[in-house]
Amino acid sequence: MELKILGPVRLTVSGRTLRIGSFKQRTLLAHLACANGSAVSVERLMDTLWQDTPPPSAGKNLQVYVWHLRKVLGRYNAADRLEHAPPGYRLALRPDELDLASFERRVASARRQRTRGDLRGALTEFRTALAGWREEALADVLSVPALYAESVHLEELRLSAMEEYLDTALALGEHAEVIAAVDAPIRTHPFRERLWMARILALYLSGRQSDALAAYHTLRNRLGEELGLEPSKQLQELQQLVLSGSPLPETALLLRLR
């Protein structure tokens, strides 16, 4: 079994993607998946399914949705994975069956390797972890407030891992990889300064001083025009370093990673 929530919610058994059914059933599955093996109370599930205003029949309706999910799983002898676990229900999954769990495990491994000084091993783990994201987490149930909030939380986890991945790639001199990898997240998060710092540094360390300065000015203009802010002190220091044309990449990396 494979349950994927780092993108649209997808449940696959024996290589076949299962048709979950109604939107509420998919919402139920997504909430249980986000709990990552922990029980979720009936009250929380009802709040998620009916956005804090459950109807009088909510309890019975929830039981119906659980029954339908078990029926879907039962076609592949997996009905027992959806367990009654007071005060509610839990979805019993092995760590390798949930893409979120696999992502978290690989990021933790990458951080351990980076701490030990194995940057190349850390870079590989970060790459693999981030490759597991297909789209925005829970992309097809974002109209549910509780799951939208969970998606925002998961996106922050992805951005933190992305920034550490970029740091590691820079430290290994993989400048072209950083320039390519940072483009999409900057489009999605245009005011995230750590992403811009990675782009500016990668351009600068690739010998593209004018492009690095242009990237800085793009960010500065956006911050000023849309938020009324100036770049951080660290970014301003980085601009001065780029302007100086310092030939020492170590100086730039120390500025980036301190």
C-alpha positions as a Markdown table, in Angstrom:
| # | Residue | x | y | z |
|---|---|---|---|---|
| 1 | Met | 0.0 | 0.0 | 0.0 |
| 2 | Glu | 1.1 | 3.5 | -0.8 |
| 3 | Leu | -0.6 | 6.6 | 0.5 |
| 4 | Lys | 0.5 | 9.9 | -1.0 |
| 5 | Ile | -0.5 | 13.4 | 0.4 |
| 6 | Leu | 2.5 | 15.4 | -0.9 |
| 7 | Gly | 0.3 | 16.5 | -3.8 |
| 8 | Pro | -3.2 | 15.3 | -4.5 |
| 9 | Val | -4.3 | 12.6 | -2.1 |
| 10 | Arg | -3.7 | 9.2 | -3.8 |
| 11 | Leu | -4.0 | 5.7 | -2.4 |
| 12 | Thr | -2.4 | 2.9 | -4.3 |
| 13 | Val | -2.5 | -0.9 | -3.6 |
| 14 | Ser | -0.6 | -3.5 | -5.6 |
| 15 | Gly | 0.3 | -0.8 | -8.1 |
| 16 | Arg | -3.3 | 0.3 | -8.7 |
| 17 | Thr | -4.7 | 3.7 | -7.7 |
| 18 | Leu | -7.9 | 3.3 | -5.8 |
| 19 | Arg | -11.0 | 5.4 | -6.5 |
| 20 | Ile | -11.8 | 6.7 | -3.0 |
| 21 | Gly | -15.3 | 8.0 | -3.8 |
| 22 | Ser | -16.8 | 11.2 | -2.4 |
| 23 | Phe | -15.0 | 14.3 | -1.4 |
| 24 | Lys | -15.8 | 13.7 | 2.3 |
| 25 | Gln | -14.3 | 10.2 | 2.1 |
| 26 | Arg | -11.1 | 11.6 | 0.6 |
| 27 | Thr | -11.1 | 14.3 | 3.3 |
| 28 | Leu | -11.4 | 11.7 | 5.9 |
| 29 | Leu | -8.5 | 9.7 | 4.4 |
| 30 | Ala | -6.3 | 12.8 | 4.2 |
| 31 | His | -6.9 | 13.7 | 7.8 |
| 32 | Leu | -6.1 | 10.2 | 9.0 |
| 33 | Ala | -3.0 | 10.2 | 6.8 |
| 34 | Cys | -1.8 | 13.5 | 8.3 |
| 35 | Ala | -1.9 | 11.9 | 11.8 |
| 36 | Asn | 0.8 | 9.5 | 10.6 |
| 37 | Gly | -0.4 | 6.5 | 12.5 |
| 38 | Ser | -1.9 | 8.3 | 15.5 |
| 39 | Ala | -5.6 | 8.1 | 16.4 |
| 40 | Val | -7.8 | 11.0 | 15.5 |
| 41 | Ser | -10.8 | 11.7 | 17.7 |
| 42 | Val | -14.3 | 11.5 | 16.4 |
| 43 | Glu | -14.8 | 15.2 | 17.4 |
| 44 | Arg | -11.8 | 16.4 | 15.4 |
| 45 | Leu | -12.8 | 14.3 | 12.3 |
| 46 | Met | -16.3 | 15.8 | 12.4 |
| 47 | Asp | -14.9 | 19.3 | 12.8 |
| 48 | Thr | -12.7 | 18.7 | 9.7 |
| 49 | Leu | -15.5 | 17.2 | 7.6 |
| 50 | Trp | -18.1 | 19.8 | 8.5 |
| 51 | Gln | -15.9 | 22.8 | 9.3 |
| 52 | Asp | -16.8 | 23.2 | 12.9 |
| 53 | Thr | -20.6 | 23.0 | 12.2 |
| 54 | Pro | -21.4 | 19.3 | 12.1 |
| 55 | Pro | -25.1 | 18.4 | 11.6 |
| 56 | Pro | -27.0 | 16.3 | 14.1 |
| 57 | Ser | -26.4 | 13.3 | 11.9 |
| 58 | Ala | -22.6 | 13.8 | 11.7 |
| 59 | Gly | -21.7 | 10.9 | 13.9 |
| 60 | Lys | -23.7 | 8.4 | 11.8 |
| 61 | Asn | -22.4 | 10.0 | 8.6 |
| 62 | Leu | -18.8 | 9.6 | 9.8 |
| 63 | Gln | -19.5 | 5.9 | 10.4 |
| 64 | Val | -20.8 | 5.6 | 6.9 |
| 65 | Tyr | -17.6 | 7.3 | 5.4 |
| 66 | Val | -15.4 | 4.9 | 7.5 |
| 67 | Trp | -17.5 | 2.0 | 6.3 |
| 68 | His | -17.0 | 3.0 | 2.6 |
| 69 | Leu | -13.3 | 3.5 | 3.1 |
| 70 | Arg | -13.0 | 0.1 | 4.7 |
| 71 | Lys | -14.9 | -1.4 | 1.8 |
| 72 | Val | -12.5 | 0.1 | -0.7 |
| 73 | Leu | -9.5 | -1.2 | 1.3 |
| 74 | Gly | -11.2 | -4.6 | 1.7 |
| 75 | Arg | -11.0 | -5.3 | -2.0 |
| 76 | Tyr | -7.3 | -5.6 | -1.4 |
| 77 | Asn | -7.5 | -7.3 | 2.0 |
| 78 | Ala | -6.5 | -4.1 | 3.8 |
| 79 | Ala | -9.8 | -3.2 | 5.5 |
| 80 | Asp | -8.2 | -3.8 | 8.9 |
| 81 | Arg | -5.8 | -0.9 | 8.3 |
| 82 | Leu | -8.6 | 1.5 | 9.2 |
| 83 | Glu | -8.9 | 0.8 | 12.9 |
| 84 | His | -11.3 | 1.9 | 15.5 |
| 85 | Ala | -9.0 | 3.4 | 18.1 |
| 86 | Pro | -10.7 | 5.3 | 20.9 |
| 87 | Pro | -11.4 | 8.2 | 21.0 |
| 88 | Gly | -11.7 | 7.8 | 17.2 |
| 89 | Tyr | -9.9 | 6.1 | 14.3 |
| 90 | Arg | -6.4 | 5.5 | 13.1 |
| 91 | Leu | -4.9 | 4.5 | 9.8 |
| 92 | Ala | -2.3 | 1.8 | 10.4 |
| 93 | Leu | 0.6 | 2.4 | 7.9 |
| 94 | Arg | 4.2 | 1.3 | 7.8 |
| 95 | Pro | 6.7 | 4.1 | 7.6 |
| 96 | Asp | 7.5 | 3.2 | 3.9 |
| 97 | Glu | 3.8 | 3.4 | 3.0 |
| 98 | Leu | 3.2 | 7.1 | 3.5 |
| 99 | Asp | 5.1 | 9.6 | 1.4 |
| 100 | Leu | 5.2 | 12.2 | 4.3 |
| 101 | Ala | 6.8 | 9.7 | 6.6 |
| 102 | Ser | 9.4 | 8.8 | 3.9 |
| 103 | Phe | 10.1 | 12.5 | 3.4 |
| 104 | Glu | 10.6 | 13.2 | 7.1 |
| 105 | Arg | 12.9 | 10.1 | 7.4 |
| 106 | Arg | 15.1 | 11.1 | 4.6 |
| 107 | Val | 15.4 | 14.7 | 5.7 |
| 108 | Ala | 16.4 | 13.5 | 9.2 |
| 109 | Ser | 19.0 | 11.2 | 7.6 |
| 110 | Ala | 20.3 | 14.1 | 5.5 |
| 111 | Arg | 20.7 | 16.3 | 8.6 |
| 112 | Arg | 22.6 | 13.6 | 10.4 |
| 113 | Gln | 24.9 | 13.1 | 7.5 |
| 114 | Arg | 25.5 | 16.8 | 7.2 |
| 115 | Thr | 26.3 | 17.0 | 10.9 |
| 116 | Arg | 28.9 | 14.2 | 10.4 |
| 117 | Gly | 30.4 | 16.1 | 7.5 |
| 118 | Asp | 29.2 | 13.7 | 4.8 |
| 119 | Leu | 27.9 | 16.5 | 2.5 |
| 120 | Arg | 27.6 | 14.4 | -0.6 |
| 121 | Gly | 25.5 | 11.8 | 1.2 |
| 122 | Ala | 23.3 | 14.5 | 2.7 |
| 123 | Leu | 22.8 | 16.1 | -0.7 |
| 124 | Thr | 21.6 | 12.8 | -2.1 |
| 125 | Glu | 19.1 | 12.3 | 0.7 |
| 126 | Phe | 17.8 | 15.9 | 0.4 |
| 127 | Arg | 17.3 | 15.4 | -3.3 |
| 128 | Thr | 15.4 | 12.2 | -2.9 |
| 129 | Ala | 13.3 | 13.6 | -0.1 |
| 130 | Leu | 12.3 | 16.7 | -2.1 |
| 131 | Ala | 11.6 | 14.6 | -5.3 |
| 132 | Gly | 8.8 | 12.9 | -3.4 |
| 133 | Trp | 6.7 | 16.1 | -3.6 |
| 134 | Arg | 4.4 | 16.1 | -6.7 |
| 135 | Glu | 2.5 | 19.4 | -6.0 |
| 136 | Glu | 1.3 | 21.4 | -3.0 |
| 137 | Ala | 0.5 | 19.0 | -0.2 |
| 138 | Leu | -3.1 | 17.8 | 0.0 |
| 139 | Ala | -3.7 | 19.7 | -3.3 |
| 140 | Asp | -7.2 | 18.4 | -3.9 |
| 141 | Val | -8.6 | 19.0 | -0.4 |
| 142 | Leu | -7.4 | 22.5 | 0.2 |
| 143 | Ser | -10.9 | 23.9 | 0.4 |
| 144 | Val | -11.1 | 22.2 | 3.9 |
| 145 | Pro | -9.8 | 24.7 | 6.4 |
| 146 | Ala | -8.1 | 22.2 | 8.7 |
| 147 | Leu | -6.4 | 20.5 | 5.8 |
| 148 | Tyr | -5.4 | 23.8 | 4.3 |
| 149 | Ala | -3.7 | 24.7 | 7.6 |
| 150 | Glu | -1.9 | 21.3 | 7.5 |
| 151 | Ser | -0.8 | 21.9 | 3.9 |
| 152 | Val | 0.7 | 25.3 | 5.0 |
| 153 | His | 2.6 | 23.5 | 7.8 |
| 154 | Leu | 3.9 | 20.8 | 5.4 |
| 155 | Glu | 5.0 | 23.5 | 2.9 |
| 156 | Glu | 7.1 | 25.1 | 5.6 |
| 157 | Leu | 8.8 | 21.7 | 6.2 |
| 158 | Arg | 9.5 | 21.4 | 2.5 |
| 159 | Leu | 10.9 | 24.9 | 2.4 |
| 160 | Ser | 13.2 | 24.3 | 5.3 |
| 161 | Ala | 14.5 | 21.1 | 3.7 |
| 162 | Met | 14.9 | 22.9 | 0.4 |
| 163 | Glu | 17.0 | 25.6 | 2.0 |
| 164 | Glu | 19.2 | 23.1 | 3.7 |
| 165 | Tyr | 19.5 | 21.2 | 0.4 |
| 166 | Leu | 20.6 | 24.4 | -1.4 |
| 167 | Asp | 23.1 | 25.2 | 1.4 |
| 168 | Thr | 24.6 | 21.7 | 1.0 |
| 169 | Ala | 24.8 | 22.0 | -2.8 |
| 170 | Leu | 26.5 | 25.4 | -2.5 |
| 171 | Ala | 29.0 | 24.0 | -0.1 |
| 172 | Leu | 29.8 | 21.2 | -2.6 |
| 173 | Gly | 30.2 | 23.7 | -5.5 |
| 174 | Glu | 27.1 | 22.5 | -7.3 |
| 175 | His | 26.2 | 26.0 | -8.4 |
| 176 | Ala | 24.4 | 25.1 | -11.6 |
| 177 | Glu | 22.2 | 22.7 | -9.7 |
| 178 | Val | 21.3 | 25.4 | -7.2 |
| 179 | Ile | 20.4 | 27.9 | -10.0 |
| 180 | Ala | 18.1 | 25.4 | -11.6 |
| 181 | Ala | 16.5 | 24.1 | -8.4 |
| 182 | Val | 15.8 | 27.5 | -6.8 |
| 183 | Asp | 13.8 | 28.8 | -9.7 |
| 184 | Ala | 10.4 | 27.1 | -9.0 |
| 185 | Pro | 10.3 | 27.8 | -5.2 |
| 186 | Ile | 11.2 | 31.5 | -5.7 |
| 187 | Arg | 8.2 | 31.8 | -8.1 |
| 188 | Thr | 6.0 | 30.3 | -5.4 |
| 189 | His | 7.5 | 32.2 | -2.5 |
| 190 | Pro | 8.9 | 35.4 | -4.0 |
| 191 | Phe | 9.7 | 37.1 | -0.7 |
| 192 | Arg | 11.6 | 34.1 | 0.9 |
| 193 | Glu | 15.0 | 35.7 | 1.4 |
| 194 | Arg | 17.0 | 32.5 | 2.0 |
| 195 | Leu | 16.0 | 31.3 | -1.5 |
| 196 | Trp | 17.1 | 34.5 | -3.0 |
| 197 | Met | 20.4 | 34.3 | -1.1 |
| 198 | Ala | 21.0 | 30.9 | -2.6 |
| 199 | Arg | 20.3 | 32.2 | -6.1 |
| 200 | Ile | 22.5 | 35.2 | -5.7 |
| 201 | Leu | 25.4 | 33.2 | -4.3 |
| 202 | Ala | 25.1 | 30.5 | -6.9 |
| 203 | Leu | 25.2 | 33.0 | -9.7 |
| 204 | Tyr | 28.1 | 34.9 | -8.1 |
| 205 | Leu | 30.1 | 31.7 | -7.5 |
| 206 | Ser | 29.5 | 30.7 | -11.1 |
| 207 | Gly | 31.2 | 33.9 | -12.3 |
| 208 | Arg | 28.0 | 35.6 | -13.1 |
| 209 | Gln | 28.4 | 38.8 | -11.1 |
| 210 | Ser | 26.0 | 41.0 | -13.1 |
| 211 | Asp | 23.3 | 38.3 | -12.9 |
| 212 | Ala | 23.8 | 38.0 | -9.2 |
| 213 | Leu | 23.4 | 41.8 | -8.8 |
| 214 | Ala | 20.3 | 41.8 | -11.0 |
| 215 | Ala | 18.8 | 39.1 | -8.8 |
| 216 | Tyr | 19.4 | 41.2 | -5.7 |
| 217 | His | 17.8 | 44.3 | -7.3 |
| 218 | Thr | 14.8 | 42.3 | -8.4 |
| 219 | Leu | 14.2 | 41.2 | -4.8 |
| 220 | Arg | 14.8 | 44.7 | -3.5 |
| 221 | Asn | 12.3 | 46.2 | -5.9 |
| 222 | Arg | 9.7 | 43.6 | -5.1 |
| 223 | Leu | 10.1 | 44.1 | -1.3 |
| 224 | Gly | 9.9 | 47.8 | -1.7 |
| 225 | Glu | 7.0 | 48.1 | -4.0 |
| 226 | Glu | 4.8 | 45.3 | -2.5 |
| 227 | Leu | 5.7 | 45.3 | 1.1 |
| 228 | Gly | 7.5 | 48.6 | 1.8 |
| 229 | Leu | 10.5 | 46.8 | 3.1 |
| 230 | Glu | 14.3 | 46.7 | 2.5 |
| 231 | Pro | 16.3 | 43.5 | 2.1 |
| 232 | Ser | 17.7 | 42.1 | 5.4 |
| 233 | Lys | 21.1 | 43.1 | 6.7 |
| 234 | Gln | 22.5 | 39.8 | 5.6 |
| 235 | Leu | 21.3 | 40.2 | 2.1 |
| 236 | Gln | 22.7 | 43.7 | 1.9 |
| 237 | Glu | 26.1 | 42.4 | 3.1 |
| 238 | Leu | 25.9 | 39.8 | 0.4 |
| 239 | Gln | 25.3 | 42.5 | -2.2 |
| 240 | Gln | 28.4 | 44.3 | -1.0 |
| 241 | Leu | 30.4 | 41.1 | -1.3 |
| 242 | Val | 29.2 | 40.6 | -4.9 |
| 243 | Leu | 29.9 | 44.3 | -5.7 |
| 244 | Ser | 33.5 | 43.9 | -4.4 |
| 245 | Gly | 34.1 | 41.0 | -6.8 |
| 246 | Ser | 35.8 | 39.0 | -4.1 |
| 247 | Pro | 37.5 | 35.9 | -5.6 |
| 248 | Leu | 37.1 | 33.9 | -2.4 |
| 249 | Pro | 34.0 | 31.6 | -2.5 |
| 250 | Glu | 34.7 | 30.6 | 1.1 |
| 251 | Thr | 33.9 | 34.2 | 2.2 |
| 252 | Ala | 30.5 | 34.0 | 0.5 |
| 253 | Leu | 29.7 | 30.6 | 1.9 |
| 254 | Leu | 30.5 | 31.7 | 5.4 |
| 255 | Leu | 28.2 | 34.7 | 5.0 |
| 256 | Arg | 25.5 | 32.4 | 3.6 |
| 257 | Leu | 25.7 | 29.6 | 6.2 |
| 258 | Arg | 26.6 | 31.4 | 9.5 |
